[in-house]
């Protein structure tokens, strides 16, 4: 039962969704009404699905090559949620997607996450592909386990990140899981376990296995589209997505002033048991039973239903059974001129499996909210498997205006699964709210904020475009939504205007004039006295009851109270206090210097209104100054009482938070790197090994293919193989051959031989100095491991080594040695000191953190080690390194500690604080012939 203890419906107050080409309910509704078909061919951006693009030798069915896929599933705004880079990389992308979409659902509901006293969470997903990849690669830690390995951790992750302290659990019933999650969330609300509840589901397709299994079973569409109840229906196309709804008891939602998309009157869930011939076949008798249970739970006659958002995946078996059950239960007693309309969004986005029921609920709620039913795609010829004559239902193939006379509309949402679990929800249009006069005088103050400067710029521009387009949305309500119904972050900007055009101009101007965030400071009120403007007093008295009462009290006494000395001063102090600004002190301007204002904000109040700083000159508007300086205090970190400052208003659609998303990808599934190496392609081809192949830039022969460049490239390959974790490379051999005058192609390959361990090789195809046939020179081979070391500090060792290096080498001598050793010009060597077996090199990099410059640092240090060993520069040199670790980012200034032992050299690099950032251990030089190491490509 979805209604409350006294039959109270459950209100859907917020929707968050991420579907192909869609973010948020506004874009979702537009795509549905425009008839967007987001199912498309699998592209190169999904290398993990490359196996689906070739025929399956074990089946007569070709794996489906069309899906409804999301864009950029490797990206996530981890910084926004306070999640470390390592944790983000080990979290299943499904979990990351659900976290962002949940925030967007809260924003759509106008709820600041964590503010409801008790919020429940119920989530759904199928098995993911990310955790098995982490296991295969040996990337094993609790971040990965909680981030995807433990199926039930998704709901707990949301509860933790958003501080939601109600019931939290996960549902696993296959394709019906999303709607089952809604059913259980409604029960939690009904039982009083929570005041607000989230129901969400997520589905990503990161590997080919299920697709191949489905294709071999013949349930996927050969045409790559879902055609609900159509004669051409031959299976379904798969799709990805994420949907979250925010639910409250209807009385709570109305009391909180929430926008209600629709209400859930009742829900029901059951299972086919043994009623079907097999688990792959739906059972009409149990589908009919779940429908009867749902409408009994909703206390609603089935004939009242206007439309049903069907499961409707487009299979020749499933569609007839579902339509037959709907017709049998919802067709009884229906007037002949009012057929049951059937619709399905699978044609738009594919079958999103556990998300499908929630996506259908979101579509049905929006349809009731707008009183329009969008068209169903790919239905032109009704399937002959159904006797349509006399059937009290039809498929809605065109946009249909629902009853517009203000009556309550009723709809159903249907979902079932190969697990046999069926679910149905009965929903109704929201009760009509009394019309309220939206005209409120300006100026209107719009506060916007973000957790990063770049996001604030994007948000300001998004609002500028929005207010330009949404001239029918009251500006006061836009400002109220941003002020009262949004979280406030440290990067802030506030602008004001009287109308939409002025606000758009102010927003665009503000986007070019951002201020650095400042910590909150105490505020001192400084009162200035003078002749009061009766128009200002009248306007402020009308707008603010605290101002009016304080002013009238002071006027009745003939003077102000305390230090206020005038009714206007008393009123302004009361006004600002009601706005949430409690002064540390209140002083008169004529009492001499303002005491104790070091580091404090001074807010001057008087007949001119207000001013943070100097008193404004004549001609300024006192009312505008109050609004403007409220914005200034907000930008300075003050927390205002926005419900008072902004006043009453309606929650309206405004732009969503602009994520500052970064790539995070741990397993070696061909996923993109967060900081790609310029010579290493973004994607690799993966079977039992990973292989990269790419043409080399024209200047590669004189830059990154030196010994230091090959070491760095080896680390880059190792990092990709180890899933972005800090890798360690062991038994590394690099061959430097300056006679390769025209390198043309890079080939790198890694093969796993144990969890967390990869063997790799890097080959450079190049033309020899005599212009002969290109060959592939084996330029680097090694073994990559996931590193579990802690950072160490070398400050004391650096000091000891400095004492052992009394000889200072002249810069011109060292530069000559570097040129003789073939080291390209790169870092700036500040000094070189050496002893009998040690050297200390102090240097800077021109561009810290950048690839193609770090290799030069390594070349300088390798050349220093060779100098200590007394080795001359050679045309061709093989360098062996026992193990190598390298920080992802080198600081601007580094010191190299080079020490020669019996038969090798150790090289350590630290920053100014002594923190170890790079270690080359057991370095040995061996003359080699590259020609002897040439191999076939």
Secondary structure, DSSP 8 states (H G I E B T S, - for coil): --S-TTS--EEEEEEEEEETTEEHHHHHHHHHHTT----EE--TT-GGGGGGGS--TT-SS----EEB--S-TTEE-TTTTT--HHHHHHS-HHHHHHHHHHHHHHHHHT--TT-SSSEEEEEE----SHHHHHHHHT--SHHHIIIIISTTHHHHHHHHHHT--S-EEEE--GGGHHHHHHHHHHHHHHTTS-SEEEEEEEE---SSHHHHHHHHHT-B-TTSS--TTBTT---B-BB-EEEEEEEEEHHHHHHTT----EEEEEEEEEE-TTSSSSTTS--HHHHHHHHHHHHHHTT--GGGEEEEE------TTHHHHHHHHHHHHHSTT--TTS-EEEE-SHHHH-B-GGGHHHHHHHHHHHHHHHTEE---TT-SSB-TTS--TT-SEEE--S-EE---SS---EEEEEE--TTSEEEEEEEEE------------S-EEEEEEESSHHHHHHHHHHHHHHHHH-TTS-HHHHHHHHHHSS---SEEEEEEESSHHHHHHHHHHHHTS---------EEEEE------HHHHHHHHHH-HHHHHHHHHHHHHTS-STT--SHHHHHHHHHHHHTT---SEEEEGGGSS-TT-TT-EEEEEETTEEEESS---TT--HHHHHHHHHHHHHHTT----HHHHT-S-------------EE---S-SS---TT--TTS-S--EESSEEEEEEE--TTGGGTTTSHHHHHHHHHHHHHHHTTTS-EEEEEEEEEEETT--EEEEEEEEEEEEETTEEEEEEEEEEE-TT----EEEEEEEEEEEE------B-HHHHHHHHHT--EE--HHHHHHHHHHTT--S-SEEEEEEE-SSEEEEEEE-SSTT-TTTHHHHHHHHHHHHHHHHT----SEEEEEEEEEEE-SS--SEEEEEEEE-SS-EEEEEE-TT-BEEEEEEEEEEEE--GGGGEE--
